[in-house]
Amino acid sequence: MSDTTPHSSSSSSSSSGAASPETHVIDYRAAEQLLAARDPRGAVKLLDSVIAAHPENTAARLLRARAFFAAAQLRPAELEFELVLEREPDNAFAHFALARTHERSGRPEQARKHFRLAAALDPQPEYLQAARFED
């Protein structure tokens, strides 16, 4: 399975009460729905267990970063976006979201750097406008 959802595994936990790989996929999908329904804290709670089981899963980390941002937990959001970018330096959305996080934290120069990286990687209008290349 790709890094778009938590990984399914052929091995299952033998201890009772342990979440199965399928449970992690369900929790990931539920977290997406909670974030869409404007419940970022609920999304973070679900994603904590998914990431504990699948710390390598970049999609889950990106979703948790978005949830932290939506909950105005800017430092945890920043740390998660940075971790995503360590693993995927060409992720334009992660650069854009990290830039928004820096912007909300009152760090315009750091924000500008990541806005420009996002626009260079993916020249969509929202990224180009935020990059302010004409300045």
C-alpha positions in Angstrom: 0.0 0.0 0.0 1.3 3.5 -0.7 1.9 6.2 1.9 -1.5 7.7 1.2 -3.1 5.7 4.0 -1.8 3.7 7.0 -0.2 0.5 5.9 -2.0 -2.8 6.1 0.1 -5.6 7.3 -0.1 -9.4 6.9 0.9 -9.8 10.5 -1.7 -9.1 13.1 -1.3 -8.4 16.8 -1.9 -11.3 19.0 -2.7 -9.3 22.1 -6.4 -8.6 22.7 -7.4 -5.0 22.5 -4.7 -4.1 20.1 -5.8 -2.2 17.0 -5.6 -4.1 13.7 -4.2 -2.5 10.5 -7.8 -2.2 9.3 -8.7 -0.2 12.4 -5.9 2.2 11.7 -7.2 2.7 8.1 -10.7 3.3 9.6 -9.3 5.8 12.1 -7.4 7.6 9.4 -10.5 7.9 7.3 -12.5 9.0 10.3 -9.9 11.6 11.1 -10.2 13.0 7.6 -14.0 13.3 8.2 -13.5 14.9 11.6 -11.2 17.5 10.1 -13.6 18.2 7.3 -16.4 18.6 10.0 -14.2 21.1 11.9 -13.2 18.9 14.7 -9.4 19.0 14.5 -8.9 17.9 18.1 -10.9 14.7 17.5 -8.9 14.1 14.4 -5.6 14.5 16.3 -6.8 12.0 18.9 -7.5 9.4 16.2 -4.3 10.1 14.4 -2.1 9.7 17.5 -2.8 5.9 17.6 -2.4 5.6 13.8 1.0 7.3 13.9 2.1 5.4 17.0 1.5 2.2 15.0 2.8 3.6 11.7 5.4 6.4 12.5 6.7 6.2 8.9 3.3 7.1 7.4 3.7 10.5 5.9 0.1 10.9 4.9 -1.1 10.4 8.5 1.5 12.9 9.7 0.4 15.4 7.1 -3.2 15.0 8.2 -2.2 15.4 11.8 -0.2 18.6 11.0 -3.3 20.0 9.2 -5.4 19.1 12.3 -2.9 20.8 14.6 -3.0 23.9 12.4 -6.8 23.9 12.4 -6.8 23.7 16.2 -4.3 26.6 16.4 -1.7 24.4 17.8 1.0 26.0 15.7 4.2 24.5 17.2 3.0 20.9 16.9 1.8 21.7 13.4 5.2 23.2 12.5 7.0 20.1 13.8 4.8 17.7 11.9 5.0 19.7 8.6 8.8 19.8 9.0 8.9 16.1 9.5 6.9 15.6 6.4 9.3 17.8 4.5 12.3 15.9 5.7 10.8 12.8 4.1 9.2 14.5 1.1 11.1 17.7 0.3 9.2 18.2 -2.9 5.8 18.2 -1.2 4.4 21.6 -2.3 1.4 21.4 -0.1 3.5 20.8 3.0 5.7 23.8 2.1 2.6 25.9 1.7 1.0 24.7 4.9 4.3 25.3 6.8 4.4 28.8 5.4 0.9 29.5 6.6 2.0 28.1 10.0 5.0 30.5 10.1 2.7 33.3 8.9 0.3 32.7 11.8 3.2 32.5 14.2 4.4 36.0 13.2 7.5 34.8 11.2 7.0 36.4 7.7 10.5 35.7 6.4 10.3 32.0 7.1 6.8 32.0 5.7 7.9 33.7 2.5 10.7 31.1 1.9 8.2 28.2 2.1 5.6 30.0 0.1 8.2 30.4 -2.7 9.3 26.8 -2.5 5.6 25.7 -2.8 5.1 27.9 -5.8 8.3 26.7 -7.5 7.3 23.1 -6.9 3.7 23.5 -8.0 2.8 26.9 -9.7 -0.9 26.8 -8.9 -2.5 30.3 -8.4 -2.9 30.2 -4.6 0.8 29.3 -4.2 2.0 31.9 -6.7 -0.1 34.6 -5.1 1.2 33.8 -1.6 4.8 33.6 -2.9 4.7 37.3 -3.9 7.5 36.9 -6.4 7.0 40.5 -7.5 8.2 41.9 -4.1 
